[in-house]
Amino acid sequence: MSYSDWAPFNKENIAKAPVKAGVYFLGSEHETTYIGASNNIKERLSEHLSSADACIKGTVSFCYHETLFPEAEEEKQLTAFQYEHGRLPKCNKSK
């Protein structure tokens, strides 16, 4: 499974993201703070960039992975994160 490199969370880098389905990770200085899925990675990252959510506003970088089954991959990544850290990423709400 191939992920993009982590990139600064800004308009210029988001413009390079694919208009395809996938999962994405938002991060602060040293941790993944949000894991999400979308049928249009670029559009969803743009929405996050203009978000008023205080937690999301702390994002400094992102990466993504294209997949045909974004919701299943998101669930897999959230489960793996919770197993490793004993909690969800701080900006993900409990489901």
PENORDA-V463946 format. One record per pair of residues at least 12 apart in sequence whose C-alpha atoms are under 10 Angstrom apart, sorted by sequence separation. I is the first residue (numbers start at 1). J is the second residue. If there is no record, write none. Layout:
i=[I;I]
j=[J;J]
This chain:
i=[23;24;25;4;23;24;22;23;24;78;22;23;21;22;23;9;21;22;23;24;45;8;9;20;21;22;23;24;6;7;8;9;19;20;21;22;26;45;3;4;6;7;19;20;21;22;24;25;3;6;19;20;21;24;34;3;18;19;20;26;33;34;42;17;18;19;20;33;41;17;18;19;41;17;18;19;33;34;41;16;17;33;40;14;15;28;32;35;37;39;14;15;17;28;31;33;34;35;36;37;38;39;13;14;17;27;28;29;32;33;35;37;38;39;41;14;15;26;28;29;30;31;32;37;39;40;14;15;27;28;29;30;32;38;39;13;14;26;27;28;29;37;38;39;59;26;27;28;37;38;58;11;25;26;27;28;36;37;56;10;11;14;26;27;36;37;55;56;9;10;25;26;27;37;38;55;56;9;25;26;36;37;54;55;11;24;25;26;36;37;53;9;10;11;24;25;35;36;9;23;24;25;35;23;24;36;22;23;24;35;36;21;22;23;35;21;22;23;34;20;21;22;23;17;18;20;21;22;23;24;35;17;18;19;20;21;22;23;13;14;18;20;21;22;23;9;10;13;14;17;21;22;23;24;25;32;9;10;20;21;22;23;24;8;9;10;22;23;8;9;10;22;23;25;7;8;9;24;35;6;7;8;9;23;34;35;6;7;8;33;34;35;5;6;7;32;33;34;35;36;5;6;7;32;33;34;35;4;5;6;31;32;33;34;4;5;31;32;33;34;3;4;5;3;4;2;3;4;27;2;3;26;1;2;25;27;1;2;26;1]
j=[35;36;37;17;36;37;36;37;38;92;37;38;37;38;39;26;38;39;40;41;62;26;27;38;39;40;41;42;25;26;27;28;38;39;40;41;45;64;23;24;26;27;39;40;41;42;44;45;24;27;40;41;42;45;55;25;40;41;42;48;55;56;64;40;41;42;43;56;64;41;42;43;65;42;43;44;58;59;66;42;43;59;66;41;42;55;59;62;64;66;42;43;45;56;59;61;62;63;64;65;66;67;42;43;46;56;57;58;61;62;64;66;67;68;70;44;45;56;58;59;60;61;62;67;69;70;45;46;58;59;60;61;63;69;70;45;46;58;59;60;61;69;70;71;91;59;60;61;70;71;91;45;59;60;61;62;70;71;90;45;46;49;61;62;71;72;90;91;45;46;61;62;63;73;74;91;92;46;62;63;73;74;91;92;49;62;63;64;74;75;91;48;49;50;63;64;74;75;49;63;64;65;75;64;65;77;64;65;66;77;78;64;65;66;78;65;66;67;78;65;66;67;68;63;64;66;67;68;69;70;81;64;65;66;67;68;69;70;61;62;66;68;69;70;71;58;59;62;63;66;70;71;72;73;74;81;59;60;70;71;72;73;74;59;60;61;73;74;60;61;62;74;75;77;60;61;62;77;88;60;61;62;63;77;88;89;61;62;63;88;89;90;61;62;63;88;89;90;91;92;62;63;64;89;90;91;92;62;63;64;89;90;91;92;63;64;90;91;92;93;63;64;65;64;65;64;65;66;89;65;66;89;65;66;89;91;66;67;91;67]
